[in-house]
C-alpha cells in the first residue's frame, strides 16, 4: 500500500510534528506579542529547512547506526506509522509531546521484537540526556537571564526596542534551526538505509510538511505553551528559547535525539524561578512532564507488541 511507504509516512509524521512541536516556538513569541503568528511560522520554516540541510546529516546515525547497527524496512514502517498515530492523538488532545521520545521508544520496541541487537551505551546516553536537559536548560536560562537583567535596565527605550526586535528574529531562527537539525535529521536516520539519494529534496519536503502542520493546525497547542503554562516577559521568553535551542544544538553534535519541548519548557521554568514567578499552571506542567515519560513507555510497549503479533 502506498500509505505504508516509508517516505509517505515520514511526510505525514512531519505534518503532525509541525502541528504539535512547532508551536512551542511560535506560541511563545505570539503569546508574548513580539511577533505575529504568521510571521513566526514563516521564520520557523526557514530555520527548519536550514537546520536539516546543514546539520541534519549529523543525526542520520542517531537511531540506525546509533541505537542499532542496522534495521529492516518493516521496523522503519512500524516506527513511522506508530509515531504518526501517537502524535496525532496527543495533538488532538492539545498536549505538546516529544517526537524524539516517541520515535526512540518505538524504535527500541520494534528492534527488540525483530531480534536486532541494541547498543546499550547509546541508549543510556539518550536517557541520561533526556533527564538532564530540562535541568541544564533551566540553569543556563537563569544564568543568561540574570546577566540580561543587569544590562537591560541601562539601555534607552529605543535601544531596548531595537535589540529586542533583532533578538526575536535571530533566536526564532536559531530555535527552528536546532529543531530542524535534530528532529528532522532523526527522521532521516530511519529512512537512510532505504534512500537512493535526493536527501536535499527530502529535507525540503520535510520542512514544508512541518510548516503546513504548524500553520494549519498548530495555533491551539501554541496557546497551551504560550498562554496557559507560564506568562513571561519578552526577555524571559527569548532567554528560555535561546538556552533550550543551545542545549538541543549541543546534543545534536553527539547524535542524541532531543525534544524542543523538554529544552524550552525547562528554560521557561528556569526564568520563572529566577524572577520568583509563582504564576505557573502546575496542571499543564504536570501533563507535559508525565506525557514525556508515558509516551516513551507506550511507544515501546505498543511497538514491541505489534511487531511480535504481526
C-alpha positions in Angstrom: 0.0 0.0 0.0 1.2 3.5 -0.9 0.3 4.8 2.6 2.8 2.4 4.1 5.6 3.7 2.0 8.3 5.0 4.5 8.6 8.4 2.7 4.8 8.9 2.7 4.7 8.0 6.4 7.6 10.4 7.0 5.7 13.3 5.4 2.6 12.6 7.4 4.7 12.4 10.6 6.4 15.8 9.7 2.9 17.3 9.3 1.8 16.3 12.8 5.2 17.2 14.1 4.7 20.7 12.9 1.2 20.7 14.4 2.4 19.6 17.8 6.0 20.7 18.3 6.4 23.8 16.1 4.0 25.9 18.1 6.3 25.6 21.2 8.4 28.2 19.3 5.5 30.1 17.7 3.3 30.1 20.8 5.9 31.7 23.0 6.5 34.5 20.5 2.9 35.1 19.5 1.8 34.8 23.2 4.3 37.5 24.2 3.2 39.8 21.4 6.6 40.3 19.9 5.9 38.6 16.6 2.7 37.7 14.8 1.8 34.1 14.5 2.0 34.1 10.7 5.5 35.8 10.6 6.7 33.4 13.3 5.6 30.4 11.3 7.4 31.8 8.2 10.6 32.4 10.0 10.4 29.0 11.7 10.0 27.3 8.3 13.2 28.9 7.1 15.1 27.8 10.2 13.8 24.2 9.9 15.0 24.0 6.3 18.4 25.5 7.1 18.9 23.1 10.1 18.0 19.9 8.3 20.0 20.8 5.2 23.1 22.0 7.0 23.3 19.7 10.1 20.6 17.1 9.6 23.2 14.6 8.4 24.7 14.5 11.9 21.6 12.8 13.1 21.5 10.2 10.4 23.2 7.7 12.7 21.1 8.6 15.8 18.7 5.6 15.5 20.1 3.4 12.7 23.8 3.3 13.5 23.3 4.6 17.0 20.8 2.5 18.9 21.2 -0.4 16.4 23.8 -1.1 13.8 21.2 -1.9 11.2 17.4 -2.1 10.7 14.7 -3.5 8.4 12.1 -1.8 6.3 9.4 -3.5 8.5 10.8 -1.9 11.6 11.1 1.5 9.9 7.5 1.4 8.7 6.2 0.4 12.1 8.2 3.2 13.9 7.0 5.8 11.5 3.4 4.7 11.5 3.1 4.4 15.3 4.8 7.7 15.8 2.4 9.3 13.4 -0.7 7.9 15.2 0.5 8.7 18.7 1.5 12.3 17.9 -1.8 12.9 16.1 -3.8 11.6 19.0 -2.0 13.8 21.5 -2.2 16.8 19.2 -6.0 16.4 19.2 -5.9 16.5 23.0 -3.7 19.6 22.7 -0.8 18.0 24.6 2.7 19.0 23.5 4.7 15.9 23.1 8.2 14.9 22.2 8.8 13.4 18.7 12.2 12.0 19.9 10.6 10.3 23.0 8.0 8.5 20.8 10.4 7.5 18.0 13.1 6.3 20.3 10.7 4.3 22.4 9.0 2.8 19.2 12.4 2.1 17.6 13.7 0.2 20.6 10.5 -1.8 21.0 10.3 -2.8 17.3 14.0 -3.6 17.1 13.7 -5.7 20.2 10.8 -7.6 18.7 12.8 -8.1 15.4 15.7 -9.5 17.4 18.0 -6.7 16.2 20.9 -6.2 18.8 20.7 -2.9 20.7 23.6 -0.7 21.5 23.1 -0.1 25.3 25.7 2.6 25.7 23.9 4.9 23.2 20.5 4.2 24.8 21.9 5.1 28.2 23.4 8.3 26.8 20.0 9.3 25.3 18.1 8.5 28.6 20.6 10.5 30.7 20.3 13.4 28.3 16.5 13.4 28.5 16.5 13.6 32.3 19.2 16.2 32.4 18.2 18.6 29.5 15.4 20.4 31.3 17.6 21.0 34.4 20.6 22.2 32.4 18.3 24.3 30.2 16.9 25.9 33.4 20.4 26.5 34.8 21.6 28.1 31.6 18.5 30.2 31.3 18.8 31.5 34.9 22.5 32.5 34.2 21.7 34.3 31.0 18.6 36.0 32.4 20.4 37.3 35.4 23.1 38.8 33.2 20.4 40.4 30.9 18.6 41.7 34.0 21.6 43.8 34.9 22.3 45.0 31.4 18.9 45.8 30.0 17.9 48.5 32.6 20.8 50.6 31.4 19.5 50.8 27.8 17.3 53.5 26.5 13.8 52.6 25.2 15.0 53.0 21.6 18.0 50.7 22.2 15.9 48.1 24.0 13.2 48.1 21.3 15.9 47.7 18.5 17.8 44.9 20.3 14.5 43.1 21.2 13.4 43.1 17.6 16.7 41.8 16.3 16.8 39.1 19.1 13.3 37.9 18.1 14.4 37.3 14.5 17.7 35.7 15.4 16.5 33.5 18.2 13.4 32.4 16.4 15.6 31.2 13.5 18.1 29.6 15.9 15.5 27.5 17.7 14.0 26.4 14.4 17.5 25.6 13.1 18.2 23.4 16.1 14.8 21.7 15.8 15.4 21.0 12.1 18.9 19.6 12.6 17.9 17.3 15.4 14.3 16.2 14.9 14.1 16.3 11.1 17.5 14.8 10.9 16.3 11.9 13.2 13.6 11.1 10.6 16.3 10.8 8.0 18.1 8.2 10.2 15.1 5.8 9.9 15.0 6.4 6.1 18.8 6.4 5.5 19.1 2.6 4.8 16.4 2.8 2.1 17.3 6.1 0.5 18.6 6.2 -3.1 19.9 9.7 -3.0 17.9 13.0 -3.0 18.5 13.9 0.6 18.2 17.6 -0.2 14.8 17.2 -1.8 13.7 15.0 1.0 14.7 17.7 3.6 12.8 20.4 1.7 9.7 18.2 1.7 10.0 17.5 5.4 10.3 21.2 6.1 7.3 22.1 4.0 5.2 19.3 5.7 6.1 20.6 9.1 5.3 24.2 8.1 1.9 23.1 6.8 1.0 21.4 10.1 2.2 24.4 12.1 0.3 26.9 10.0 -3.0 24.9 9.6 -3.4 23.3 13.0 -0.8 24.5 15.4 -2.4 27.5 16.9 -4.4 25.5 19.6 -1.3 23.9 21.1 0.6 27.2 20.9 -1.8 28.6 23.4 -1.1 25.8 25.8 2.6 26.7 25.9 2.4 30.4 25.3 -0.6 31.3 27.4 -1.6 28.5 29.7 1.7 27.3 31.2 3.7 30.4 32.2 3.3 34.1 31.3 6.7 35.6 30.7 8.1 38.9 29.5 9.7 39.1 26.0 13.2 38.9 27.6 12.2 35.9 29.6 10.8 34.1 26.6 13.8 34.8 24.4 16.2 33.8 27.1 14.4 30.4 27.6 14.3 29.7 23.9 17.9 30.6 23.4 19.0 28.3 26.2 16.8 25.5 25.1 18.0 25.7 21.5 21.6 25.8 22.6 21.1 22.5 24.6 19.4 20.9 21.5 22.2 22.0 19.2 24.9 20.8 21.6 23.3 17.3 21.8 22.9 17.2 18.0 26.7 17.1 17.8 26.6 13.8 19.7 23.7 12.3 17.7 21.3 12.4 20.7 17.6 12.9 19.7 16.2 15.5 22.0 12.8 17.3 22.4 12.4 21.0 21.8 9.6 21.0 24.4 11.8 19.5 27.0 14.5 22.1 26.4 12.3 25.2 26.1 9.9 24.3 28.9 12.9 23.7 31.2 14.1 27.1 30.2 10.8 28.7 30.9 10.6 27.2 34.3 14.1 28.5 34.9 13.1 32.1 34.1 10.1 31.7 36.3 12.3 30.6 39.2 14.8 33.4 38.5 12.0 36.0 38.7 10.3 34.3 41.6 7.2 33.9 39.5 4.5 31.8 41.1 2.0 32.0 38.2 2.8 28.6 36.8 0.0 26.4 35.7 1.1 23.3 37.5 -1.6 21.1 36.0 -0.4 21.9 32.5 3.2 21.5 33.5 2.4 18.1 35.1 0.6 16.9 32.0 3.6 17.8 29.9 6.1 16.1 32.2 4.0 12.9 32.6 3.5 12.7 28.8 7.2 12.6 28.2 7.6 9.5 30.4 4.3 7.8 29.4 4.6 8.2 25.6 8.1 6.7 25.6 6.8 3.7 27.5 3.6 3.4 25.5 5.5 3.7 22.2 7.9 0.9 23.3 5.2 -1.5 24.5 2.9 -1.0 21.5 5.8 -1.3 19.0 7.0 -4.5 20.7 3.5 -6.0 20.8 2.6 -5.1 17.2 5.8 -6.3 15.7 5.6 -9.6 17.7 2.0 -10.2 16.8 2.1 -9.3 13.1 
